[in-house]
Amino acid sequence: MDRSYYLDLAAAGLRMPIGTDLVLHRRPDPVSARLDGAALGAVMVESAERYRTPLAFPLMDLTLEKEWLLTGLGVPADAAAAYHFASGPGAAELDALDGILNGPQTACMRASLEALDYVRCQSELVPVGMCIGPFSLMTKLLADPITAVYLISVDPDEPTAQAAATALELATRLIIHWVGLQAEAGAKAVCICEPACSTAFISPHQMAAHSGLLDTLVISYLGRIKQALDAADMDLILHDCGELTPEIVASFQVLDPAVLSLGSPSDLPSAAPLVPEQTVMFGNLPSKTFYSDSLMTVEQVKSATLELIARMDAIGHPYIIGSECDVLSVKGCEDLIMAKVMAMLEA
């Protein structure tokens, strides 16, 4: 879409959470609704209407791509979440990828695509797709991703480093295909979640010693996905809720995201000078704490919201106040969490 769309939303003072999971769990049977495309689409529409935003976000479910890849490789669906490659992946997995991409989607993927189509056909909202980033998917595939990341910088021909490179290639090709399916289903933008691009997996010492490491591990692969998004006329909403350094934030410039979503470990006003003016910043109230008054009360949410607005206004960078991540339902705390979300919107 025209980039001015997001800039106009920011200028109008839009506030919104990514809070589809919270609305889903207000349904009598959220598990069944999660697998029913029309029901899930209705949840996306209700979420956008409840939060008064024209952007209809799906669930921030970052398990779909791993399950799709591994079940296609013969791993039972109920074992996919806990499965990691002890050695590999390698050539055999790369050879199998085309068959996986051209084969059936999982039940959750089918429901997600049907939900996007529902939003497109049943509302005037902007359907937003969702996917994990390739670096984050790689860390979910390998048994020891931290060692693999280290070895890529010092000995890229070592087998563990080669396995990581193969996993990144698998992840990138899989994600490009997945976002293409979401574009066909109606998505006008996609939220790519790359939380593992953080100091948890890439140390500042590594970045200082190897100036091209971020590009090698993260940006080059995201760049290929961005090219696919541009070809499909889809906007990039880049989400990273990890612990970031200024170097990591600055590295996102080359991707030119329409929206950059950062988690509460990042200070949004401090990050703003590192982000191009045409990129709207999104976030980042500490919504992971909303489930408990001992961590953050409604009044503290209001105060934090107004403080962040004042600081961002002083910076002058376009922004949308929102959550730091998908606001997840916590059993027994749903009403309290929703009250804090609404306080963020209404303060």
C-alpha positions as CSV (number, residue, x, y, z in Angstrom):
1,M,0.0,0.0,0.0
2,D,1.0,3.6,-0.1
3,R,3.5,4.2,2.7
4,S,1.6,7.4,3.6
5,Y,-1.2,5.1,5.0
6,Y,0.9,4.2,8.1
7,L,2.2,7.7,8.4
8,D,-1.3,9.1,8.4
9,L,-2.4,6.5,11.1
10,A,0.5,7.7,13.2
11,A,-0.3,11.4,12.6
12,A,-3.9,10.7,13.7
13,G,-2.7,9.4,17.0
14,L,-3.7,5.7,16.5
15,R,-3.1,3.5,19.5
16,M,-3.5,-0.3,19.3
17,P,-2.3,-3.5,20.7
18,I,-1.6,-6.7,18.9
19,G,-4.2,-8.5,20.9
20,T,-5.9,-11.1,18.9
21,D,-5.1,-14.0,21.3
22,L,-6.8,-12.1,24.1
23,V,-10.0,-11.8,22.1
24,L,-9.8,-15.5,20.9
25,H,-9.8,-16.6,24.5
26,R,-13.1,-14.8,25.2
27,R,-14.7,-17.4,22.9
28,P,-16.4,-20.4,24.6
29,D,-14.1,-22.8,22.7
30,P,-10.9,-21.0,21.6
31,V,-9.2,-24.3,20.5
32,S,-11.9,-25.0,18.0
33,A,-12.1,-21.4,16.9
34,R,-8.3,-21.4,16.3
35,L,-8.8,-24.2,13.6
36,D,-11.9,-22.7,12.0
37,G,-11.0,-20.1,9.4
38,A,-14.3,-18.2,9.5
39,A,-14.3,-18.2,13.3
40,L,-10.7,-17.1,13.4
41,G,-11.4,-14.4,10.9
42,A,-14.3,-13.2,13.0
43,V,-11.9,-12.9,15.9
44,M,-9.5,-10.8,13.9
45,V,-12.4,-8.5,12.9
46,E,-13.7,-8.3,16.5
47,S,-10.2,-7.5,17.7
48,A,-9.7,-4.7,15.3
49,E,-13.1,-3.2,16.1
50,R,-12.6,-3.6,19.8
51,Y,-9.2,-1.8,19.7
52,R,-10.4,0.7,17.1
53,T,-7.8,0.1,14.5
54,P,-8.1,-0.5,10.8
55,L,-5.4,-3.2,10.9
56,A,-6.7,-6.7,11.4
57,F,-3.8,-8.7,13.0
58,P,-3.8,-12.5,13.2
59,L,-2.5,-14.5,16.1
60,M,1.3,-14.1,16.6
61,D,1.7,-17.9,16.3
62,L,5.4,-18.5,15.5
63,T,5.1,-22.3,15.6
64,L,3.4,-22.7,12.2
65,E,6.4,-22.7,9.9
66,K,8.4,-25.2,12.0
67,E,5.5,-27.6,12.2
68,W,5.0,-27.3,8.4
69,L,8.6,-28.0,7.6
70,L,9.1,-30.9,10.1
71,T,5.9,-32.7,9.4
72,G,6.8,-32.5,5.7
73,L,10.1,-34.1,6.6
74,G,8.3,-37.0,8.4
75,V,8.4,-35.7,12.0
76,P,5.0,-36.5,13.8
77,A,3.0,-33.3,14.3
78,D,2.8,-33.9,18.1
79,A,6.6,-34.1,18.2
80,A,7.4,-31.1,16.0
81,A,7.5,-28.5,18.7
82,A,10.2,-30.2,20.8
83,Y,12.2,-31.6,17.8
84,H,15.7,-30.2,17.0
85,F,18.2,-31.4,14.5
86,A,21.1,-33.0,16.4
87,S,23.1,-32.9,13.1
88,G,22.0,-31.2,9.9
89,P,19.8,-30.2,8.3
90,G,21.6,-30.8,5.0
91,A,21.2,-31.6,1.4
92,A,18.4,-34.1,1.9
93,E,16.3,-31.6,3.7
94,L,16.9,-29.0,0.9
95,D,16.0,-31.5,-1.7
96,A,12.7,-32.3,0.1
97,L,11.7,-28.6,0.4
98,D,10.0,-28.2,-2.9
99,G,7.7,-31.1,-2.2
100,I,6.8,-29.6,1.2
101,L,6.1,-26.2,-0.3
102,N,3.9,-27.7,-3.0
103,G,2.2,-30.1,-0.6
104,P,-0.6,-29.6,1.9
105,Q,-0.6,-27.0,4.6
106,T,-1.2,-27.8,8.2
107,A,-4.6,-27.3,9.8
108,C,-3.5,-24.2,11.6
109,M,-2.1,-22.7,8.3
110,R,-5.3,-23.5,6.4
111,A,-7.3,-21.7,9.1
112,S,-4.9,-18.7,9.0
113,L,-5.3,-18.4,5.3
114,E,-9.1,-18.7,5.5
115,A,-9.2,-16.1,8.2
116,L,-7.3,-13.6,6.0
117,D,-9.8,-14.3,3.3
118,Y,-12.7,-13.8,5.7
119,V,-11.3,-10.4,6.8
120,R,-10.9,-9.4,3.1
121,C,-14.4,-10.4,2.2
122,Q,-16.4,-9.6,5.3
123,S,-14.9,-6.2,6.4
124,E,-13.2,-3.0,5.2
125,L,-10.2,-3.7,7.4
126,V,-6.6,-4.2,6.2
127,P,-5.7,-7.9,6.6
128,V,-2.3,-8.4,8.1
129,G,-0.3,-11.6,7.7
130,M,2.1,-13.1,10.2
131,C,5.3,-15.2,10.1
132,I,8.4,-16.0,12.0
133,G,11.7,-14.6,10.7
134,P,14.3,-16.9,9.2
135,F,16.9,-16.4,11.9
136,S,14.4,-17.1,14.7
137,L,13.2,-20.2,12.9
138,M,16.8,-21.4,12.6
139,T,17.2,-21.1,16.3
140,K,14.1,-23.3,16.8
141,L,15.4,-26.0,14.5
142,L,18.9,-26.5,15.8
143,A,19.8,-28.3,19.1
144,D,22.6,-25.7,19.9
145,P,21.9,-22.5,17.9
146,I,24.2,-20.4,20.1
147,T,27.3,-22.5,19.2
148,A,26.2,-22.5,15.6
149,V,26.0,-18.7,15.5
150,Y,29.4,-18.4,17.0
151,L,31.0,-20.9,14.6
152,I,29.5,-19.1,11.6
153,S,31.6,-16.1,12.5
154,V,34.9,-18.0,13.1
155,D,34.7,-21.2,11.1
156,P,31.9,-21.1,8.5
157,D,33.0,-24.4,7.0
158,E,32.6,-26.3,10.3
159,P,29.6,-28.8,10.1
160,T,27.6,-27.1,12.8
161,A,28.0,-23.7,11.1
162,Q,27.0,-25.4,7.8
163,A,23.9,-26.8,9.4
164,A,22.9,-23.3,10.5
165,A,23.4,-21.9,7.1
166,T,21.3,-24.7,5.6
167,A,18.6,-24.1,8.2
168,L,18.6,-20.4,7.3
169,E,18.2,-21.2,3.7
170,L,15.3,-23.7,4.4
171,A,13.6,-21.1,6.6
172,T,13.9,-18.3,4.1
173,R,12.5,-20.3,1.2
174,L,9.7,-21.6,3.4
175,I,8.8,-18.1,4.6
176,I,8.8,-16.6,1.2
177,H,6.3,-19.3,0.0
178,W,4.2,-18.8,3.2
179,V,3.9,-15.0,2.8
180,G,3.0,-15.6,-0.8
181,L,0.1,-17.8,0.2
182,Q,-1.0,-15.1,2.7
183,A,-0.8,-12.5,-0.1
184,E,-3.1,-14.7,-2.2
185,A,-5.5,-14.9,0.8
186,G,-5.7,-11.2,1.0
187,A,-2.9,-9.9,3.3
188,K,-1.8,-6.4,2.4
189,A,1.0,-6.4,5.0
190,V,2.9,-9.1,6.9
191,C,4.3,-8.9,10.4
192,I,7.7,-10.7,10.4
193,C,8.7,-11.6,13.9
194,E,12.5,-11.9,14.5
195,P,12.8,-11.9,18.3
196,A,15.9,-14.1,18.2
197,C,17.9,-11.3,16.5
198,S,19.0,-10.1,19.9
199,T,21.8,-10.3,22.3
200,A,20.5,-13.6,23.5
201,F,21.9,-15.2,20.3
202,I,24.3,-12.6,18.8
203,S,26.6,-11.1,21.4
204,P,27.8,-7.5,21.1
205,H,31.4,-8.9,21.2
206,Q,30.7,-11.0,18.1
207,M,29.1,-8.0,16.3
208,A,32.1,-5.8,17.2
209,A,34.6,-8.4,16.0
210,H,32.8,-9.3,12.8
211,S,31.3,-6.2,11.2
212,G,29.2,-8.1,8.7
213,L,27.8,-10.7,11.1
214,L,24.3,-9.2,11.3
215,D,24.0,-9.1,7.5
216,T,25.3,-12.7,7.2
217,L,22.9,-14.1,9.8
218,V,19.8,-11.9,9.6
219,I,19.6,-9.0,7.2
220,S,20.5,-10.8,4.0
221,Y,17.8,-13.4,4.5
222,L,15.2,-10.8,5.6
223,G,16.2,-8.8,2.5
224,R,15.2,-11.7,0.2
225,I,11.8,-11.9,2.0
226,K,11.4,-8.1,1.6
227,Q,12.0,-8.4,-2.1
228,A,9.2,-11.0,-2.3
229,L,6.9,-8.7,-0.3
230,D,7.7,-5.8,-2.7
231,A,6.9,-8.0,-5.6
232,A,3.5,-9.0,-4.0
233,D,2.8,-5.3,-3.1
234,M,2.8,-6.3,0.6
235,D,4.1,-4.0,3.3
236,L,6.7,-5.1,5.9
237,I,5.9,-4.7,9.6
238,L,9.1,-5.9,11.3
239,H,8.8,-7.0,14.9
240,D,11.7,-7.7,17.3
241,C,10.9,-7.9,21.0
242,G,14.3,-9.1,22.0
243,E,17.1,-7.3,23.9
244,L,18.6,-5.1,21.1
245,T,21.8,-3.0,20.7
246,P,21.8,0.2,18.7
247,E,23.7,-1.7,16.0
248,I,20.8,-4.2,15.6
249,V,18.2,-1.5,15.4
250,A,20.2,0.5,12.9
251,S,20.7,-2.6,10.7
252,F,17.0,-2.7,10.0
253,Q,17.2,0.5,8.0
254,V,18.2,-1.4,4.8
255,L,14.9,-3.3,4.9
256,D,12.9,-0.1,4.9
257,P,10.0,-1.5,7.0
258,A,6.7,0.4,6.9
259,V,6.4,-0.2,10.6
260,L,9.1,-1.2,13.1
261,S,7.7,-2.9,16.3
262,L,10.1,-3.1,19.3
263,G,9.6,-4.8,22.7
264,S,9.9,-3.1,26.1
265,P,13.6,-4.0,26.4
266,S,14.1,-1.2,23.8
267,D,13.6,2.4,24.7
268,L,11.4,3.6,21.8
269,P,12.5,7.3,21.9
270,S,16.2,6.4,22.1
271,A,15.8,4.0,19.2
272,A,14.0,6.6,17.0
273,P,17.1,8.4,15.7
274,L,18.3,5.1,14.3
275,V,15.2,4.6,12.3
276,P,14.3,6.3,9.0
277,E,11.6,9.0,9.2
278,Q,9.4,7.1,6.7
279,T,9.3,4.1,9.1
280,V,6.6,4.3,11.8
281,M,7.7,3.0,15.1
282,F,5.3,0.8,17.0
283,G,5.1,-0.2,20.7
284,N,6.0,-0.7,23.3
285,L,4.2,-0.7,26.6
286,P,5.3,-3.8,28.7
287,S,2.2,-5.7,28.0
288,K,3.7,-9.0,29.2
289,T,3.2,-7.7,32.7
290,F,-0.4,-6.8,32.3
291,Y,-1.6,-10.1,33.9
292,S,-0.6,-9.0,37.4
293,D,-1.2,-5.8,39.4
294,S,1.9,-6.6,41.4
295,L,3.8,-5.9,38.2
296,M,1.8,-3.1,36.7
297,T,-1.5,-1.6,37.7
298,V,-4.1,0.1,35.5
299,E,-3.0,3.5,36.8
300,Q,0.6,2.6,36.0
301,V,-0.4,1.6,32.5
302,K,-2.1,5.0,32.0
303,S,1.0,6.9,33.3
304,A,3.4,4.9,31.2
305,T,1.2,5.5,28.1
306,L,1.1,9.2,28.6
307,E,4.8,9.4,29.4
308,L,5.7,7.4,26.2
309,I,3.4,9.7,24.1
310,A,5.1,12.8,25.6
311,R,8.6,11.5,24.9
312,M,7.8,10.4,21.3
313,D,6.1,13.7,20.6
314,A,9.2,15.4,21.7
315,I,11.3,13.3,19.4
316,G,9.0,14.0,16.4
317,H,9.3,10.6,14.9
318,P,6.1,9.0,13.6
319,Y,4.8,6.4,16.0
320,I,1.8,4.2,17.1
321,I,1.5,3.4,20.7
322,G,0.9,-0.2,21.3
323,S,1.8,-3.5,23.0
324,E,5.3,-4.9,23.0
325,C,4.1,-8.2,21.6
326,D,0.9,-10.2,21.1
327,V,-1.1,-9.6,24.3
328,L,-1.5,-13.2,25.4
329,S,-4.4,-14.5,27.5
330,V,-3.6,-15.7,31.0
331,K,-6.2,-18.0,32.5
332,G,-8.1,-16.2,35.2
333,C,-6.6,-12.8,34.3
334,E,-8.4,-12.1,31.0
335,D,-10.6,-9.2,32.3
336,L,-7.6,-7.6,34.1
337,I,-5.4,-7.8,31.0
338,M,-8.2,-6.3,28.8
339,A,-8.8,-3.5,31.3
340,K,-5.1,-2.6,31.0
341,V,-5.2,-2.8,27.2
342,M,-8.2,-0.4,27.2
343,A,-6.4,1.9,29.6
344,M,-3.5,2.1,27.2
345,L,-6.0,3.0,24.4
346,E,-8.0,5.5,26.4
347,A,-5.5,7.2,28.8
